[in-house]
Amino acid sequence: EHQPIGYFQGQSIAPATGGDTSVQDVISSIIVGSEQAIREANFCEIPPAELSGFVFQDGPELATANGNVPDNLQDFRDGLRTADDTPIAGVTVRLLRTNGEAVLASEALPGFYAGEFVEVVTDADGHYHFAGLRGGTFYHVFQVQPEGFWDGLDTVGTTGGQTLNTQAEVEAFFNFGTNAALRQFSDTQLMDAVLWVSLAPGQSSAENNFSEVLVRPETPVPWIPPQVIEFNRPPVTPEVF
């Protein structure tokens, strides 16, 4: 078989009557007897998967007393992508394996990634898209925090996963004891990621989103000094005794 473009290498399956599949894309040593029909000499190929999402400013600018994002951000923002959100372009998003190592461009189908690793940048709509991925595994998606924004609430996409939006969630995450490979990342990095995204062959995982928050200090109410009102009183005529 000539390997079809756009598919990952699968496997060759010899017919029930026998054959040799030790060489990739070849089924050899098929013996065909007189008046014999050989069937099911098959080549199985694997369709690629894809993963996408958005990076956006969640709602309008948030005013706080000190200009920092509040600890109870969930009371002010929900992290859901809605019409009042502003897309953020030019944000780098990277794909990692479950062991915490970056996915190499050579692990994806040819022609999708120019650099050494699988990473993309959001477009004018704040959208990022990983294509040509090998399915049948889990991936971690890490965002490089855009300058000028505070990290907001991240949300998992259509094929599931896990986000860590608070320090308490990070601590609980490691209490399970199955995430030792991710201890190489700081808490800040883990709170800027969508983890354990499930991706089957040919599957598309969408809406793995990163929300950001723009914060400014509250404008203090200016102090206005009390006004002294002067009345023009008429002159007093002195009494004459």
SERO-4910 file (N, C-alpha, C, O; in steps of 0.05 Angstrom, whole numbers):
BEGIN
 pado doro    nc1    nc2    nc3   cac1   cac2   cac3    cc1    cc2    cc3    oc1    oc2    oc3
  Glu    A     17    -24      0      0      0      0     18     25      0     38     25     13
  His    A     10     45    -15     22     72    -13      7     86      9    -17     90      7
  Gln    A     22     95     30     10    108     53     -6    132     45      5    150     32
  Pro    A    -32    133     51    -49    156     42    -42    181     58    -36    180     82
  Ile    A    -42    204     44    -36    229     57    -59    237     76    -82    233     70
  Gly    A    -52    248     99    -72    257    118    -80    237    139    -99    241    154
  Tyr    A    -65    214    140    -71    194    159    -45    185    173    -24    185    161
  Phe    A    -48    176    198    -26    164    212    -24    134    204    -44    122    197
  Gln    A      0    124    206      4     96    199    -11     78    219     -9     81    243
  Gly    A    -27     60    207    -41     41    224    -27     14    224     -4     12    232
  Gln    A    -41     -7    215    -29    -33    214    -39    -48    190    -60    -43    179
  Ser    A    -24    -68    182    -31    -86    160    -42   -112    172    -31   -122    191
  Ile    A    -63   -122    160    -77   -146    171    -77   -167    149    -89   -164    128
  Ala    A    -64   -189    154    -63   -211    135    -89   -225    133   -104   -225    153
  Pro    A    -96   -237    111   -121   -252    109   -120   -278    126    -99   -286    135
  Ala    A   -143   -289    129   -145   -313    146   -129   -336    136   -121   -354    150
  Thr    A   -123   -336    109   -108   -358     97    -78   -355    100    -63   -372     92
  Gly    A    -69   -332    113    -41   -328    118    -28   -306    103    -38   -298     82
  Gly    A     -6   -297    113     10   -275    100     29   -263    120     26   -267    144
  Asp    A     48   -248    110     69   -236    126     65   -206    127     64   -193    106
  Thr    A     62   -194    151     59   -165    154     82   -152    169     79   -131    181
  Ser    A    105   -165    169    128   -154    184    139   -128    172    153   -113    185
  Val    A    134   -123    146    143    -99    133    120    -79    131     98    -87    123
  Gln    A    125    -54    139    104    -34    140     92    -30    112    106    -28     92
  Asp    A     65    -29    112     50    -24     87     53    -47     66     48    -42     43
  Val    A     61    -70     76     64    -93     57     51   -117     70     56   -123     94
  Ile    A     35   -132     55     26   -159     62     38   -178     41     30   -177     18
  Ser    A     57   -194     50     71   -212     31     65   -241     38     52   -248     57
  Ser    A     76   -258     21     74   -287     24     45   -297     25     39   -315     40
  Ile    A     28   -284     10      0   -293      8      0   -315    -13      6   -310    -37
  Ile    A     -8   -339     -5     -9   -361    -24    -38   -364    -34    -57   -366    -19
  Val    A    -40   -363    -60    -66   -364    -73    -67   -390    -89    -52   -394   -108
  Gly    A    -85   -408    -81    -88   -433    -95   -108   -431   -118   -121   -411   -121
  Ser    A   -109   -452   -133   -127   -453   -156   -156   -450   -147   -164   -464   -129
  Glu    A   -170   -432   -160   -198   -427   -154   -203   -417   -125   -225   -421   -114
  Gln    A   -183   -405   -113   -185   -395    -86   -188   -365    -86   -175   -351   -102
  Ala    A   -206   -355    -70   -210   -326    -67   -199   -317    -40   -207   -326    -19
  Ile    A   -180   -298    -42   -168   -287    -17   -182   -261    -10   -182   -243    -27
  Arg    A   -192   -260     13   -206   -235     22   -195   -225     48   -180   -239     62
  Glu    A   -202   -200     55   -194   -187     80   -164   -185     83   -154   -189    105
  Ala    A   -150   -178     62   -122   -170     65   -123   -139     68   -123   -125     48
  Asn    A   -123   -130     92   -131   -102     98   -108    -85    108    -89    -94    120
  Phe    A   -111    -59    102    -93    -38    113   -110    -19    129   -129     -7    119
  Cys    A   -103    -16    154   -118      2    172   -102     28    177    -79     27    184
  Glu    A   -115     50    172   -102     77    176   -117     92    198   -141     87    203
  Ile    A   -103    111    211   -114    125    234   -119    154    227   -100    168    220
  Pro    A   -144    164    228   -149    192    222   -138    210    244   -137    202    267
  Pro    A   -130    234    237   -119    253    257   -141    265    274   -164    265    267
  Ala    A   -133    275    297   -151    289    315   -143    318    316   -122    326    306
  Glu    A   -161    335    328   -155    363    330   -166    374    357   -184    362    369
  Leu    A   -154    396    365   -160    408    391   -160    438    388   -142    449    376
  Ser    A   -180    451    399   -182    481    395   -195    494    419   -205    481    438
  Gly    A   -195    521    418   -207    536    440   -203    566    435   -195    574    413
  Phe    A   -209    582    455   -207    611    452   -193    623    477   -193    611    498
  Val    A   -181    646    472   -170    663    494   -184    689    492   -185    702    470
  Phe    A   -196    699    514   -212    723    513   -212    737    540   -206    726    561
  Gln    A   -218    764    538   -222    780    562   -250    775    572   -270    780    557
  Asp    A   -253    766    596   -279    759    607   -293    784    618   -287    794    639
  Gly    A   -312    794    602   -328    817    611   -312    843    609   -290    843    599
  Pro    A   -324    864    618   -311    890    618   -289    892    639   -285    874    655
  Glu    A   -275    914    639   -254    919    658   -266    919    687   -287    930    692
  Leu    A   -251    906    705   -260    902    732   -245    922    750   -221    923    750
  Ala    A   -260    937    766   -248    957    784   -247    945    812   -267    936    823
  Thr    A   -223    945    824   -219    936    851   -205    958    867   -193    976    856
  Ala    A   -205    955    893   -194    976    910   -164    979    906   -154   1001    906
  Asn    A   -149    956    902   -120    958    900   -110    953    871    -86    952    866
  Gly    A   -129    948    852   -121    943    825   -112    915    819   -102    909    798
  Asn    A   -115    897    839   -109    869    835   -134    852    832   -156    861    839
  Val    A   -131    829    820   -154    811    816   -163    801    844   -147    793    860
  Pro    A   -189    801    850   -199    792    876   -196    762    880   -196    747    860
  Asp    A   -192    753    905   -190    725    911   -216    710    904   -215    687    896
  Asn    A   -238    723    907   -264    711    900   -273    719    872   -295    729    868
  Leu    A   -255    715    853   -261    723    825   -287    709    815   -301    721    798
  Gln    A   -293    685    825   -317    671    816   -342    686    822   -363    682    809
  Asp    A   -341    705    841   -365    721    847   -369    743    827   -391    756    826
  Phe    A   -349    749    810   -351    771    791   -350    761    762   -361    775    745
  Arg    A   -337    739    757   -334    729    730   -339    698    730   -334    685    750
  Asp    A   -350    688    707   -356    659    706   -338    644    687   -339    620    686
  Gly    A   -321    658    671   -302    644    653   -315    633    628   -301    621    612
  Leu    A   -341    638    624   -355    628    601   -353    648    578   -355    672    582
  Arg    A   -350    638    554   -347    655    530   -375    664    521   -391    648    513
  Thr    A   -379    691    523   -405    702    516   -401    727    498   -378    734    492
  Ala    A   -423    739    490   -422    761    470   -407    785    481   -397    801    465
  Asp    A   -407    789    508   -394    813    519   -364    810    523   -352    827    535
  Asp    A   -353    787    514   -324    783    518   -308    793    494   -318    796    472
  Thr    A   -282    799    500   -265    810    479   -243    790    472   -228    783    490
  Pro    A   -241    782    447   -220    762    440   -192    775    443   -188    799    440
  Ile    A   -172    758    449   -145    766    453   -128    752    432   -126    727    432
  Ala    A   -116    767    414    -99    756    393    -70    754    401    -62    768    419
  Gly    A    -54    737    388    -26    736    392    -17    721    417      6    726    426
  Val    A    -34    704    428    -27    690    453    -16    662    445    -29    648    429
  Thr    A      6    654    456     18    629    450      6    607    467      3    610    491
  Val    A     -1    585    454    -13    561    468      3    537    460      9    533    436
  Arg    A     10    521    480     28    498    475     15    472    483     -2    471    501
  Leu    A     22    450    469     11    424    475     32    406    488     55    405    478
  Leu    A     24    393    510     42    376    525     31    348    527      7    344    526
  Arg    A     49    328    530     41    301    535     35    299    565     40    317    580
  Thr    A     24    276    573     16    272    601     40    271    619     37    274    644
  Asn    A     64    266    609     88    266    626     99    294    629    120    297    641
  Gly    A     86    314    618     95    341    621    114    351    600    123    374    600
  Glu    A    121    333    581    140    341    560    125    353    536    102    345    531
  Ala    A    137    371    522    125    384    499    121    364    477    139    347    472
  Val    A     99    366    463     94    348    440    111    358    416    110    382    409
  Leu    A    127    341    404    144    349    382    128    352    357    108    338    352
  Ala    A    137    370    340    123    374    314    124    349    297    106    344    281
  Ser    A    145    333    300    148    308    285    128    287    293    124    268    279
  Glu    A    115    291    316     94    272    325     67    277    312     50    260    313
  Ala    A     64    300    300     40    307    286     43    300    256     65    293    247
  Leu    A     22    302    241     24    298    212     42    319    200     43    341    210
  Pro    A     56    313    178     74    332    166     60    357    156     37    355    146
  Gly    A     73    379    157     64    404    145     47    422    163     38    443    154
  Phe    A     42    414    188     24    430    205     40    449    223     30    470    229
  Tyr    A     65    442    230     79    458    250    108    463    239    122    444    232
  Ala    A    116    488    239    142    496    228    164    493    248    187    487    240
  Gly    A    158    497    274    179    496    294    184    468    304    175    448    292
  Glu    A    199    466    326    206    440    337    183    428    353    180    403    353
  Phe    A    166    445    365    145    435    382    117    442    370    115    459    352
  Val    A     97    429    381     70    435    373     60    458    390     52    455    413
  Glu    A     60    482    378     49    506    391     37    524    370     46    525    347
  Val    A     17    539    378      3    557    359     -1    584    373      4    587    397
  Val    A    -11    603    357    -17    630    367    -46    637    360    -55    631    338
  Thr    A    -60    650    378    -88    657    374    -90    678    351    -73    695    348
  Asp    A   -112    675    336   -117    694    314   -132    718    324   -135    722    348
  Ala    A   -143    734    305   -157    759    312   -182    753    328   -192    771    343
  Asp    A   -193    729    326   -217    722    341   -210    709    368   -228    699    382
  Gly    A   -184    709    375   -175    696    400   -176    665    398   -175    652    418
  His    A   -178    654    374   -181    626    370   -154    612    365   -137    623    350
  Tyr    A   -150    589    377   -126    573    371   -135    545    362   -157    536    369
  His    A   -118    532    346   -127    507    334   -102    489    330    -84    495    316
  Phe    A   -103    465    343    -83    445    338    -95    424    320   -115    412    326
  Ala    A    -82    420    297    -92    400    277    -70    379    273    -47    382    280
  Gly    A    -78    357    260    -59    336    253    -48    321    276    -25    312    275
  Leu    A    -64    319    298    -54    306    322    -60    276    322    -79    267    310
  Arg    A    -43    261    335    -48    232    338    -68    229    361    -63    238    384
  Gly    A    -90    215    356   -110    210    377   -104    185    393    -83    173    390
  Gly    A   -123    179    411   -119    156    428   -103    161    452    -90    143    463
  Thr    A   -102    187    462    -86    194    485    -98    218    498   -118    229    489
  Phe    A    -85    227    520    -93    252    534    -71    273    528    -48    266    524
  Tyr    A    -80    298    528    -61    320    524    -66    341    546    -87    343    558
  His    A    -44    356    552    -46    380    569    -42    405    551    -25    405    534
  Val    A    -59    425    555    -57    450    540    -48    472    559    -62    478    578
  Phe    A    -26    485    553    -15    506    569    -15    532    554     -7    533    530
  Gln    A    -24    553    567    -24    580    555     -1    597    566      5    595    590
  Val    A     11    613    549     30    633    559     14    658    566      1    670    549
  Gln    A     14    665    592     -3    687    601      2    713    586     25    722    586
  Pro    A    -19    724    574    -15    749    559     -9    773    578    -20    774    599
  Glu    A      9    790    569     16    813    585     -7    833    588    -23    836    570
  Gly    A     -8    845    612    -29    865    617    -55    854    628    -73    869    634
  Phe    A    -57    827    630    -81    815    640    -75    798    665    -53    789    669
  Trp    A    -96    795    681    -95    776    703   -108    750    694   -127    750    678
  Asp    A    -97    728    704   -108    702    696   -136    699    707   -142    703    730
  Gly    A   -154    691    688   -182    688    696   -189    659    700   -172    643    709
  Leu    A   -214    651    695   -223    624    699   -222    609    673   -234    617    653
  Asp    A   -208    586    673   -206    570    649   -227    548    649   -236    540    671
  Thr    A   -236    539    626   -257    519    625   -249    496    606   -235    500    586
  Val    A   -259    472    613   -253    448    597   -271    448    572   -292    460    572
  Gly    A   -262    433    552   -277    433    527   -296    409    524   -305    398    544
  Thr    A   -302    403    499   -324    384    493   -316    355    498   -334    338    499
  Thr    A   -291    349    502   -283    321    508   -273    317    536   -261    297    542
  Gly    A   -278    337    553   -271    334    581   -242    343    587   -227    350    569
  Gly    A   -236    342    612   -209    350    622   -212    361    650   -231    356    664
  Gln    A   -192    377    658   -192    388    685   -178    415    684   -157    418    672
  Thr    A   -189    435    698   -176    461    702   -172    465    732   -187    455    748
  Leu    A   -151    481    738   -145    488    766   -145    518    767   -126    532    758
  Asn    A   -166    529    778   -170    558    778   -163    571    805   -163    596    807
  Thr    A   -158    556    826   -152    567    852   -128    551    864   -122    529    856
  Gln    A   -116    563    884    -94    549    898   -104    524    912    -90    504    912
  Ala    A   -128    525    923   -140    501    936   -143    478    916   -139    455    923
  Glu    A   -151    485    891   -155    464    871   -128    451    863   -127    427    858
  Val    A   -107    468    863    -80    457    856    -71    437    878    -61    416    872
  Glu    A    -75    445    903    -67    427    925    -83    401    925    -72    380    929
  Ala    A   -109    403    919   -125    378    918   -117    361    894   -119    336    896
  Phe    A   -108    373    873   -100    359    849    -77    340    854    -77    318    845
  Phe    A    -57    350    870    -34    334    876    -39    314    898    -24    295    902
  Asn    A    -60    317    913    -66    298    935    -75    271    924    -75    251    938
  Phe    A    -83    271    898    -91    245    886    -67    227    881    -70    203    879
  Gly    A    -43    238    879    -19    222    877    -14    212    849      4    195    846
  Thr    A    -28    220    828    -24    210    801    -14    232    783    -14    228    758
  Asn    A     -5    254    793      3    277    777     32    286    782     38    309    781
  Ala    A     49    267    789     76    274    797     91    287    774    108    304    779
  Ala    A     85    280    749    100    291    727     95    321    724    111    335    712
  Leu    A     72    331    735     65    359    732     76    376    754     72    401    754
  Arg    A     90    364    773    102    380    795    125    398    785    134    416    800
  Gln    A    134    393    761    155    410    750    145    438    743    161    456    738
  Phe    A    119    441    742    107    467    736     98    482    761     91    469    781
  Ser    A    100    508    760     92    525    783     61    524    785     47    517    766
  Asp    A     51    533    808     23    534    812     10    554    793    -12    550    783
  Thr    A     25    576    787     14    595    768     11    583    741     -9    589    727
  Gln    A     30    567    732     28    554    706      5    534    705     -9    532    685
  Leu    A      1    519    727    -20    499    727    -48    512    728    -67    500    718
  Met    A    -49    537    738    -74    551    737    -79    565    711    -98    580    708
  Asp    A    -61    561    692    -63    572    665    -63    549    644    -49    551    624
  Ala    A    -77    527    651    -76    503    634   -103    489    634   -118    491    653
  Val    A   -107    474    613   -129    454    612   -116    427    611   -103    420    591
  Leu    A   -120    411    631   -105    386    635   -123    362    628   -147    363    629
  Trp    A   -109    340    620   -122    314    615   -145    316    595   -167    306    600
  Val    A   -139    329    572   -159    331    551   -158    304    536   -138    297    525
  Ser    A   -181    290    535   -183    265    522   -187    269    492   -204    286    483
  Leu    A   -172    254    475   -173    258    446   -171    231    433   -150    219    433
  Ala    A   -193    222    421   -193    196    406   -185    201    377   -187    224    368
  Pro    A   -177    180    362   -171    184    334   -195    195    319   -218    186    322
  Gly    A   -190    216    303   -211    228    287   -229    247    303   -248    258    291
  Gln    A   -224    251    329   -242    267    345   -233    296    346   -210    302    342
  Ser    A   -253    314    350   -247    343    352   -256    352    380   -279    349    388
  Ser    A   -237    363    395   -242    374    421   -242    405    419   -222    417    412
  Ala    A   -265    417    424   -268    446    421   -274    460    448   -280    447    468
  Glu    A   -272    487    448   -279    504    471   -262    497    495   -272    499    518
  Asn    A   -237    491    491   -218    489    514   -207    518    518   -187    526    506
  Asn    A   -221    533    535   -218    562    535   -202    573    559   -202    561    581
  Phe    A   -189    596    553   -174    610    573   -186    639    575   -186    653    555
  Ser    A   -196    646    598   -207    673    602   -187    690    618   -173    680    635
  Glu    A   -186    715    611   -168    734    624   -184    757    635   -207    762    625
  Val    A   -173    771    654   -188    793    667   -170    818    666   -147    818    673
  Leu    A   -183    840    658   -170    866    659   -180    881    684   -204    884    688
  Val    A   -161    889    700   -167    901    726   -155    929    728   -132    933    719
  Arg    A   -169    947    740   -159    974    746   -166    982    774   -186    972    785
  Pro    A   -151   1000    787   -158   1009    814   -183   1027    813   -187   1042    794
  Glu    A   -199   1025    834   -222   1042    836   -214   1071    838   -194   1077    851
  Thr    A   -228   1089    825   -222   1117    827   -234   1128    853   -258   1127    857
  Pro    A   -216   1138    871   -227   1149    896   -245   1173    892   -241   1189    874
  Val    A   -265   1175    909   -283   1199    908   -268   1223    918   -259   1223    941
  Pro    A   -265   1244    902   -249   1267    911   -263   1281    935   -287   1282    937
  Trp    A   -245   1291    954   -255   1305    978   -262   1334    971   -245   1348    961
  Ile    A   -285   1341    976   -294   1369    971   -296   1383    997   -313   1375   1014
  Pro    A   -280   1404   1002   -282   1419   1027   -309   1432   1030   -321   1440   1010
  Pro    A   -318   1435   1055   -344   1448   1059   -343   1478   1051   -322   1491   1055
  Gln    A   -364   1488   1039   -364   1515   1031   -375   1533   1053   -394   1527   1067
  Val    A   -362   1556   1056   -371   1576   1076   -388   1597   1061   -379   1611   1043
  Ile    A   -413   1598   1069   -432   1616   1055   -434   1641   1072   -441   1641   1095
  Glu    A   -429   1664   1059   -430   1690   1073   -456   1704   1064   -463   1705   1040
  Phe    A   -470   1715   1083   -495   1729   1078   -489   1759   1081   -475   1768   1099
  Asn    A   -500   1775   1063   -498   1804   1065   -521   1814   1083   -544   1817   1074
  Arg    A   -513   1819   1107   -534   1829   1126   -537   1859   1124   -517   1873   1120
  Pro    A   -561   1870   1127   -564   1899   1127   -552   1911   1152   -551   1899   1173
  Pro    A   -542   1936   1150   -530   1948   1174   -550   1952   1196   -574   1958   1191
  Val    A   -540   1948   1220   -557   1950   1244   -557   1980   1254   -535   1991   1259
  Thr    A   -580   1991   1257   -582   2019   1267   -580   2019   1297   -596   2006   1311
  Pro    A   -560   2033   1309   -557   2032   1338   -581   2046   1351   -592   2066   1342
  Glu    A   -588   2034   1374   -610   2046   1389   -600   2071   1403   -577   2073   1412
  Val    A   -618   2090   1406   -610   2115   1420   -626   2116   1446   -650   2114   1446
  Phe    A   -612   2117   1468   -625   2119   1495   -625   2147   1504   -635   2153   1525
***
